[in-house]
Amino acid sequence: MASPKTLEIVTATVPVLEEHGTAITTVFYKNMFEEHPELLDIFNETNQKLGRQQTALATTVLAAAKHLDKLATLLPQVTQISHKHRALQILPEHYPIVGKHLIGAIKEVLGEAANDDIIDAWTEAYDEIASVFIQIEHGMYEEAMWQGFAPFVVIKKVAAATDIAAFTVVPAKDNAESHQEIDLSKLTLTAGQYITVKTDPKDSDHVALRHYSLYSASTDAGIQFAVRRDNRNEHHGLVSNYMHDQLEVGDTVLLSAPAGDFALNQDLVQQNEIPLVLISAGAGVGVTPVLSMLEAQVLANPKRPIIWVYACQNDAHRAFNTEVETLLEKAETVEKHVFYFESGQLLDEAWLAQLPKPADIYVCGSMPFMESMIDGLVTLDHGVDSVHYEPFGPKMSLGG
């Protein structure tokens, strides 16, 4: 627990750091990577160039600092971030490096305003925050289905939509790199999880890591995940284009164990009173994790009412259509709603008002889509506990 003096100083200076937060984290990343260029193999280079990671780090540290005396209240957010850290293989020894350069950046940006008392207080605050992450991530590393990045062989690659490739992989027989046996039959995947791919693209000086959602929790055929080709601008698509254009059946790819806490409420899966509502957008592959949830629900209890809601650009971008239709046919009570943005069809608050209450709602898609859906659902008085979401893109994180 941080000392009373530290709590007082941190609380008083949070507004100052909020004002300079992005400037501080920009300096932090610059200085840290100059001293530790090897960390560029962990941190997302694209998000660095776009400034997203700087904003995410500032938001994380400041949010934690505001609740320094009651960090337990942030446990859901910390757990979500820790899943990313474990997937990226961020280790306890990385935290002192981050702390050193973060405190150094505060001194550099604030100058004389950052006196010794302020620096000492924020050093203690960071150590307190880091210890919480390290403790939670320790348990996640122990529970991981395998350690580090292990080699998997691509046995299937198909187009799930115009810009989405679906991959099926199995453990490589020659597993010399990770020295561990991975038995698919003994793996228990959770619908909504993601895997993390480690690649070495020709167009980058660094290893690149990316998260991709599982579209099935079954391991009968292998581990199945989807990748959307990203060509929005020159900063995007480093890994996705490699996966689409270069990774083929028979090739090997490195994966860390599945992670993530976006999962069905198991207390409701077997009941039939509260419908399951799955909402996704196809601008990315928001459909991927909710497809795995649909599969899990139908297999566990096909009698539960299901409302399937999917929005995408047009029919060519409608991913996993065959798989979705096959699963929906197995459910006894189904509503299906598809929106095409290109045709002017809107999935907005006016439409969301038709959803029943109570409902168990899961939403996944881009950040703008997520914000629109969550704002609409909250305005319509759907309880916080009944709305679950998984936004794609950088979240608040010390690393990913």
N, C-alpha and C positions, 0 to 999 in steps of 0.2 A: 504494500500500500504506500502510495506517495505521501510524503510528509505534508503537514498542514501548510507550511511555508510554500512548498512547491505548488500545491493546489491553488493557493491564493495568487501566486505569480502567474501561473499558467492561465487561470481563469481570466485574469486581468489583461493578459497579452494576446489571448486568442484573436480578438478583433484586429489587432495589428498584423498578425500573421495571416489572417483571412485576406486582408487588403493586399498583402505582398506574397500570398501563397504560391501562385504560379511562377512568379519571378524567383522565389526561393527554390522551388523544385527544379526549375530549369537550370539554375546554377548547380544545384545538387547533382543532377544527372551528368552535366558537362564535366564537373570535377571528378566524380566517381569513375566515369568511364575512362578518363585520362589516366587515372591511377590503376584502374582494374578493367582493362579492355576485355578481359575474358568474360565479364558479366554481360557483354553485348550478346553472348550466346544464350542468355536467359531472358533478357528484357526484349519486348517486342519492338523491333526497329521501326516498323511502320507507324505504330502508335507514338513513338518518340518523335518522328518527323512531323506528325500531325498535331503534336502537343497534347494528345489525349492522356498519355501516361502521367505527364506533369500534373494535369488537373486531377486525375484519379488519386495520385499520391497525396496531394495537398488536401483533398477532401477527406481521405481516410485518416490522416494524422490529426487534422483539426477536429473531425467528428469524435475521434477517440479522446483527444485532449479535453473536449467539452464534457466528457463523461468519465474523466479520470478517476473520480471517487466512486463510480458505480459502473465499471466496465462490463459487468455481467449483463447489463441491460442491452449491450451491443452484441451479445453472443451470436444471434442469428447472422448478423452482418459479418462478424469475425469468422464464423464457421464457413460462410460462403466464400470469403476471400482465401481462407486457409485451404479449402479444396483446390483453388487455383494454384496456390503456392506448392502444395504437395504434388500436383500434376506437373508443374514446371520444375520440380526438384530444387526448390528454394530450401536451403538447409540452415541450421542454427548459426553456422559460421558466417553466413551472409549478413545477418542482422547487425553485428558490430560495424561492418563496413558501411552499411546503409546509415547507421546512427552517426558515425564519424562525419560523413559527408553531408548529412542533413543538418546537423548542428553547425558544421562549418559554413554551410550555405546561409543559414540564418544570420550568422555573424557577418558574412560578406555583404548580404543585401541590406541588413538593418544598420550596419556600421556601429557608430558610438552608442546608438539607442539600445543595442544589445549588450547591456552591462553584464558583469560576472554573475550577479544573482539570477538574471533572466536565462543566461546560458546554462547555469547549473540546474535551474528548475526544469528547463526543457530537456536537458540531458537525462535527468531522473525520470521525467515523464515518458520520454522515448523508451528508456530501458523497461519501464513498467508495461508499456504497450507491447513492446517486442516480446517480453516474457510470456504474455498471454498467448500471442500467436505461436511461439515456439512450443508451448505446452500442448496446445490443441493440435498442432501439426505433428507432434511426436506420436500422438495416438493414431493419427491418420496414416503415418508411415508404417506403423506396426500392423495396421489392419489392411494395408494395400494388398491387392491380389498378387502383385509381383513388385520387385524393387527396381528403381531406376528405369531406364529405357531398354526394352527388350525387342529383339528382331522378330518381325512377323512377315509372312509371305502373302502377297496379293494373289488370291485364287479366283477372284471375280471382280469385274469392273463394268458397270452398266450406266447408261444415261437414265437418270430418274426424271429429268426435265431438260429443257433447252440448255440450261447453264448449271445443272447439278449432276455430279457423278457419284454413284453409290459404290462403295468398296466393301469387299468381304476379305478378311485376312485370317490366317491361322498361324500359330507359333512356328517359327523356323526350326527345323530339325537340328541345324548347326547353330547352336545357341552359345557359341564361345564367348561372345561379347558380354552377356549378362550372367553366364554361369548359373542358370536356374532353369528348372523344368516347369513348364506351364502346361497344365492339363485343362483343356477347354471344358471337359465334362465336370470339372470341379469348380469352375468359375460361376459366381452368382452375380449377374449384372442386374442393375436397377433401372427400370424405364425412366428416362429423363437424364441419365448420366452422359458424360462426354469422355472421349479419350484425347490424349495429347500426342501429336505427331512431331517427331524431331527430324528435320530435313537439312540438307546442305545444298541449297540452290546455287546454280552456277552464277546467277546475277547478284549474289550477295557475298560479302567478305566474312559473314558470320553464319553460324548455325541458326536456323529459324524454327521456332516452336509455335504451333497453333493448336487450338482446341476445336474438335469436331464432334457433334452429337451422335450418339448411337440412334439408329432408327429401328432397332429391335433389341430387346433384352435377352433374346434367345441366343444360345451359343451352339445350337445344333449344326449350323452351317459354318460357323466361325464368328468373329466379331465384325459387326456390320455398322458402318458409319457413312455419312454423306458429306460432300465437299462442294460448295458453290463457287464457281469461277467468279473472281472479283476483278473487274477492270474499270473501277470508277475513276481512278486517276493514276499517276505514275507511282504513288506511294502504296497502292493496293495490289493485291494479287500475286505477291512474291511466291507464296507457298501454294495457293490454290491453283495458279497456272502451272506450276511444276507438277502438282498432283494430276491435273487434267491432261497435260500434254506429254509428260515424261514417265510418270509412274504407270507401269503396265502389269498385266497378269504375269506372275513369275518373279517380279521384282520384290525386293525386301525393303521394309519400312520400319523405323523404330517407333515404338509406342510406350508411353507410361500407362500405368494401370488406370482404369476408369475412375472418374471422380465426379463430384457434384451432389448438391442436396435438393435439386429440383425433382421432386418425386411425388407420386400419388399419396394422398392421405389414406393410409391403409385401414384406418378406422371406418372409412366410408365405402371401401371397395365392395364389401359383401352386402351392403344394405341397398334398398331400391327406392327410398323415399327422396333422397337428395340427388338430383341428376348431376352427371359429370358433364362439364362444359369445357371443350377443348378449342381454344382460339389461337390461330397462327397466321402469319403472313409469309408469303413466298418471295418477298423482295430479297431475302436471304434464304436460309433453310430453317426458318422457324418451325416448319412443319415436322422436322425430323424428331425432336424429343417428344412432341405430343403424339406422333405416330406410334412411338414405342409405348406410350401410355395407353393409347387406344388398344393396342395389341394386348397389353397386360390386363386391362380391365375386361376385355372380351373373354380372355382365357380364364380369368378368375371368377367372373360373374357376368354372363351375357344378359342377364335380366335387368341390370341397372339401366335406367334411361340415360341416353347419351345424346348430347348436342354437339355436332361437329361443325366448326366455323373456320373457313379458310379463305384468305384474301391473297390475290396475286395479280400480276400484270395482265395476263391473258391465259388462254387455255394451254399454250405451248409452255408456259412457266408453271403449270400446275403439277407439282412434284408428287411422285408416288401414288398416282391416281388409281392404278390397278390394286395396289396393296391396301389403300384406304377403302375402296369399294368392297374388296373381299372381306375385310374385317367388319365393316358396317353391316354387311349381310348376315353376319353371325350374331349380331346384337338383336334383341327382341324389340326394343323401343328406340327409334333413332330419328333425329332431325338433322338434316344436312343442309348447310348454307354455304354457297361459294360466291365470292365477290371478285369481279374483274375490274381493276382500277382503270384499265384502258377503255372500258365501256362506260365509265362514269359511275359504277356501282360503289356505294359508300358503306363501309363498315364503321358507323359513327355512333355517337351517344343515342341518337334517336332510335337506331336499330337495337342497340344494347338494352334499351328500355324494355324490349320484348322478352328478355331472359327471365326465367322464373326465379323466385326467391323462396327459400334459400337455394343456393346452387354451389357446387364445388367447382371452381373455375381455375383453369390453367391457361396462361397466355405466354406466347413466345414469338419473338420477331425482332426487328430493328429497334433502336432506341426511340425514334419518333413514333413508331407504331405502338411500342410499349407504353410510352407516356400518354398517348391518346387513349388507349384502352384502359389503363389504370385510372386516369383522371375521370373517364366516363363512368367506370364501374363504382368508383368511390362516390362520385356525385349522385349516383343512383342508389346509394346506401347499401351496397354489397359490403359486408364486413371485411375488415383487413384479414381475418383468419380464413376467409373463404376464397381469397384471390391469391393465386400463386403465380410467379412469373420467372422467366429466364431471359433477360435481355442479351442479345449478342453484342459483341464489342467490349471494350475495356470497362471493367467495373472499378470500384474503389479497391486499390490494391497496392501493396508495397513492392510488388514485383511484376506480376503478369500484365 
